[in-house]
Amino acid sequence: MLLHGTWVRVLDDQWDVNDASVECRQLQCGEAERAYNPPKPERGTGPLGFLPAAGSRRVWLVNRAGRCAGRVEIYYKGTWGTVCDNSWDLSDATVVCRQLGCGVAMEAPGSAHYGKGSGKIWLDEVNCSGGEAALWDCPAEAWGQHDCMHKEDAGVVCSEFTALRLEKSDGCSGHLQVFYNGTWGSVCSNSMTPDTMSLVCKELGCGDEGSLEADLPYGRISGPTWLDHVECGKMNSSFWQCPSAPWKLQSCYDQREETRIICSGAAEVRLEAGGRRCAGRVEVKHQGQWGTVCDDRWDMKDAAVVCKQLDCGSALQALEYAHFGPGSGQIWLSNLECQGTETALSECSHRGWGRHYCSHAEDAGVVCSGFVQLVGGASPCSGRVEIRDGDLRRTVCDLHFGLKAAEVICRELQCGTVLSIPGAAHFGEGVGAIWEEELQCVGNESVLSSCPRMSLSNQTCTHANDAGVICTQFTGFKLVNGSTVCSGRVEIQLRLVDGGSRCDGRVEMLLHGTWVRVLDDQWDVNDASVVCRQLQCGEAERAYNLSKPERGTGPVGLRRVQCAGKETHLTLCNTSLPEAVPEGIAEDVGVVCSGSWRVRLVNGAGRCAGRVEIYYKGTWGTVCDDSWDLSDATVVCRQLGCGVAVEVTGSARYGEGSGKIWLDDVNCSGGEAALWDCPAEAWGQHDCMHKEDAGVVCSEFTALRLEKSDGCSGRLQVFYNGTWGSVCSNSMTADTMSLVCKQLGCGDEGFPETDLPYGRVSGPTWLDRVQCGKMNSSFWQCPSAPWKLQSCDYQQDETRIICSGPKLTLRH
């Protein structure tokens, strides 16, 4: 069975034909003819996925590229839970590695190094000697007894952990290396084929093609060369499945024998947590890891490219602020500027892989129209079949539509399995064109567009023959904390919409695949507390009914909710369905949770400098500059991931805000996690006006200028770490100078100054080898050498530019 991306074994010494019958039925392989236990020579050797004993305990490592490194999780009493890092050390990790058949422990990281888990924390204060057979044999606190949070989840790296990389800074070219036995080593190039290189590039999220680098160096290899004669075929889905010569410390000796690959093509994209294949949080695969996309500059053109790449039709919405929930791990892309014509998101201009100033609260999302949809039914999981054909929607004739195609549609729409395929325009007659091909699906395709098709020479159908599908619908409920997907506590799926974050706004619930409204004219903070708790958004600050202009317009799911306030989920409250309550109740309900609190800097040249604003109780407001100093500013910069504070400003230097002034007399020590953790007057209590609004300049704030008085000629300088410094001229091109001039509003062309002075540079020279291309829309997106205090030493190496062309007036 497939478990966390790995094929694992199933063991049972009482396996019989009843068990086998279920397996054959699930695989659509007919009737079971024989159930058997293989003899010892035929048994598998991989990890175990299922043991039949009730109450069995298991351990695994999650959230890493392989099964031998990651966050430690234990399966106990039907629930997966984590281990706290209190007293966690190599002896504890050694037991886990041995238990998993992963060698010995190399590292025992804590502090949720592999991301925060969720749900139970099963063990704390684990104190293994290192010789125990299983982690639960070690001394520890009682099961479930702890004083920890998931930010303290323990992890492990075992010696058998393997990983793959291309070692140049872009992660998509250079030496092919594998991580084994705690060390990176090369892969030799004997028997290397295009299939192997292509699979490497796909697995690293670097495109779908690879080619060997030329101009290889001479000389002996200095480190391990773990593998040789790797021979991947078209049927292999992972590099680790490919046959090779045995692992050796030295498989080849000359640098010319090392494999060096250049990948090309599109990085893989997927949509997560949206309830269907063509909606959700945008994630891209790079260097073998999935990561999210920041919503800075995220717009419909970017969303259109995602939908096109996934063959999901046109973009309907480009969503911000982690609309589909925050992701985890890497944030790979930021400041995307697609034209809308690209075929893949990785082709769009962006800041650079892994370069961003974002948190997962800013993950971007997309809703696409999809290749196929069901129209006219009670939910998106039933209705008339309509297929996108360019800009047209075509219906499908019931004479050329079968059960296999319907199975694929239900799977693609994430609507379960097919129940029936009513024809004769059961869901009403469509309009416009009719699909002119027969869909010859096998039934195991993941999307309808993958099905083989056959042209129909004599199309005799009319809209009276429009085909329909009814799937086993999403009910809006999910089962959680069960040992299988079909057991557990019933939980309603909720979300908050039309607010400033995922933790405030109008309450909606998922019912039959559709987000529906919740109405209640006696909605109070007890009800709101349950919603905030279920969404993991902190405490309820406000419960409210929306005014008429702000109310939703869709179907209604609940018409009355009565909670005591201590419930963990809305299903534990007394609730009423629409038909059970008089129609008079018509007020949508809203919630503001404490988890919606956010801070931002506005009116500066970037996200790391500007006027300080806090989002509290559903409203943005400012901070008064009374007692405002570097310690306070340091907390803001850290909270935003903008480095340290280099300057504090008052007297509304970045312009006067409007509305609320939330905080006054802030007195941080500098070590607080958030500005609202600092001592201050009560929220909204102050003796200030907006002319006293506080501001911040953080070390990660960057700016650009030409330093002569006209602003359009002279030394090219960047502001970084609180100081202006020069840009060196190595690799400087006409494209780079042109982009600088455009960005400063100084025309569309730039030329290097002549008659450069001699002598040593007196200040910082932050950057060198900046190489902007025609696809870059901002200087900050251009590749360069790493930031250094002294990137060149002499004045003749500094970049001096004269801009020309019509000037623009810029504003922030």
C-alpha positions, 0 to 999 in steps of 0.5 A: 500500500502507498503510505506517505509517498512510499510503497510499504508491505502488509503483513497478516498470518490469518490472511484469507479469501475474504481479505483477498476479495476486497483487494481484488475488488478495489483494484478492479481485478475481478474475483479473488481466486487465491489468498496466500502468504509468500514463503520466506524467499519471496517476502518483501524487504521494505517498510511495514505499512499495516499490521492487523493487531488492534491498538498496534503502535508504529513510528514514522518520519515525515516532512522530508524527502525520504523515509529515513529523516523527518519529524518523529510521529507515533501511531497510538490508540488509532491516532498519529501524534508527535514527540516533544524535544525535551531531553531529546538526543542521539540515543533516542534518535538511534532507537527510531532509526534502528526501528525503521531499518534506517541505520544509525542516528546522525542528527536529533533536531528539535524545535520543529525542524521538520515543521510543526505537527498537529493533534496529539503529542504522545511522548515527552522527556524520552530518555532512551539508553540507545539499546531499546527495540522501540521508542515506546520501550524507553523511559518517558512521561505517561502517554499524552502527558507533556508540557509542550507545543508543536513548535517543540516537535522532535526530528531525526536524520538517520544514516540510511537517509538518502537525498538528491541534488544538483549542487549549483546555487540554482539547484537545477544544474551542476554535479549530480550528488546523493546524500548517503551515510551522512555525506554528499557524494557524486554520481558517476556517469557510466551508463548515464542515459537521457531517461535518467537525466530527465527523471532527475530533473523531474524529481527535483522540480527542475523541468522535464529534460536534462542534458550533460554539461560539457567542458568537464575539468581534469583531476582526481575527485576529492570526495565520495562517489557513491554510485555508478551505472545508474540506469533509469527507464521510462517506467521508473517514477523515482531515481531511487527505483533505478538499478545501479552498481552497488553503493561504494565510497569510491565508484569512480576517480576522475572528475571527467567521470562525474555526472554534471546535468543541466535541466530545462523545462517547466517546474511542476505545479499543483493546487492543494487544500482547495477541495478539487484538482483545479482550485487551491493553494499554489505549490511548486516543486523545486530541488525535490521539495514542494513549496508555496508561492508568496502573494506579493504582486500575485494577480490574475495573469499569474493565476492564468498561467497556473491554470494553463499549466495544469490544464484547468481552463481559465483563471476565475480567482487569484487569491491572497493571504493563505485563503486555502490555509497556510502551507509549510516548508519552503516558500519558493517563489515571490514577486511573480510577474507573468504576462499570461502567455507563458506555458509554465509558472517557472517561466515567469519573471520572479525574485529568484528561487527561495528569495522572498520576504514572506510568511506562509500567511501570505501563500497564494491561491487559485481557482480555475474553471477546470477542463470539465465541470458538472452543471445544473445539479444540486452541487458541483458533484452532480449535473450536466457534463460540460467540457472546456474547448478553448473559450467554449463550453461543450456538452457531451452526447449520452450516446457516446458517454460511458461509466469509465469516463464518469469515473474519471470525472468524479475522480478529477472533481474530487467527488468520490466515485460515480453513482449514476450517469443519467442521460436525456438531458436529465439536468436540463438542456445545454446551449451552444456546441456539442463535444464531437469526440468519443471519450474512450477512458480506461477508467484509471486516468486521473483527469479527463483530458488524459483519456483517449478520444475518437472522432465522430464522423456522423454526430447526430446528437442534440441537446436533448441527449446531453449526458449527466453524472451523479457522484458520491458527493462531498457532504461537507463533513470529514472524519478526523482522528480515526484509524482509517479514512472511513472512521473518526469524529465527524467534523464540519469544514469551515472557513471565514471569507471577506475579512482581512485574513483567514481568521476573520470574516463571514462564516461559511461551511462546506456542504455537498461540495459547495460553500454555504452560509450560516445564519443566526440572529442570536449569534454570540461570542460563545458560538464565535469561540468554537469557530476560532478554536476549530480553525486554530485562530486563537480566541474569539474577539468579536461575534457579529451579524453582517449588515445587509450590503455585506451579507452573502448571496449563496445557499444557506447551510445552517440557520441556528447555532447554539454553543456553550463556548467550550466545544472544540468543533461546531458539530458538538453544538446544537445546530439546525438545518435550514428547513428546521427553522422559520425563514425569518432568520436571515442574518449572516454571522461573522467572527474576528479571532485573535489569530487575525492580528497582523503587522505591516509597514506601509508607504515605504519603498518596500515591505521592510520600511514604512509606517507601522500598522496593526490589524486588530479586531478586523481593522488596520490601525497605527502605533503612536510614536510616544516612547517608540525606540529601536527595541520596539522597532526590532520586534517589528522587523523580526516579526516581518522577517526583515532582519533587525531595526536600523532606524526608528521614525516618528512624526508620521515620516511615512505619512499620516495613517487614518482610522484607529490608533491601536497602541501607545507607549509601547515598551518592548525589551526587544526579545518579544515574538510580536509587537502586541506581546510588549507592554503598552497602553490598553488597545485603542487607549492613547493621547495621540493624533496621526501626525505622531504615527510611528515608522521603522526601517529594517536591515533587509529594506533595500532601495536603489538610487543614482547618487548625483543631485538629478537622481538620474546619473552618477554612481549606482548605489543600493541601500542595504543593512542600513547603509548606502553602498555601490554596485560593482561593474563586472558583468554589467550589461545594457539590459541592466542599465536600462532596467535601472533607469526605468525603475528610477523613472529616468528614461528607458536607456542607460549608458556607462559614464567615462572618465572614471576616477582612480583610487580605493572605494571609501564605503561599502560595495554591496553587489557585483555581477548583477545580470538583468535580462529582458524578462526581468521587471525589477532590479531586485529580481536579477541574479548577482554574486552574493551580498558582501560588504566589499565586492570590489575595491577600486573606484574604477570598478564602481558602476556609474550610469547616465540615463536618457529617454523620457522621464516618468514621475514615480510614486509609492 
